[in-house]
């Protein structure tokens, strides 16, 4: 089976913070995770995991 995937691939950065910021406020993130995102990237990862 051949699969052709059309879609965008983005880089998602997810920050862990203690609270949501308010306008004008600056806070420091506790942790940051970088992962592949975008609809095309997520779909491609699902195909790869299913060995399609």
N, C-alpha and C positions, 0 to 999 in steps of 0.2 A: 504494500500500500504506500502511496506517495501522498504526502500532505504538504500543501503550500500555504503558508501563513502570511496574510497581509494584515499589518497593524503596526502601531507604534511601539517602540521600546524606550522606556524612560528609566531613570534612576530615582528611586524613592528614598528619601531620608526621613526616618521616623525618630523624633526626639522624645525622650522621657523627661517630663517636668513634674514638679510637685503640684503646680496649680496652673490654670489658664492665665495668660497675661492680660492685663488691663491696658487700655490706651495710654501710651507714654511710659509704660513700665518696661524694664529690662530685667530678665532673669537668666540664670545659668541652667543649662540642661544637665541632667544627671547621667544620661546615656544617649547614644545615637546609634541607630542601626541603618545600614545601607543595603538595599535590595533591588533586584530588577522589578520594574513595574510597567505600567502601560498595558492596554488591553492585549496587544499583540504579544508582549513578553509573557504575560500571565498565561495566555492561551498556549503559547509554545512550551512553557514549563509543564503545563498539564499534559500535553501530548507526549512529552519526553518521559514523564513519570508513568504514563500508561503504556509505554513502549509502542506507541502507534507509528 
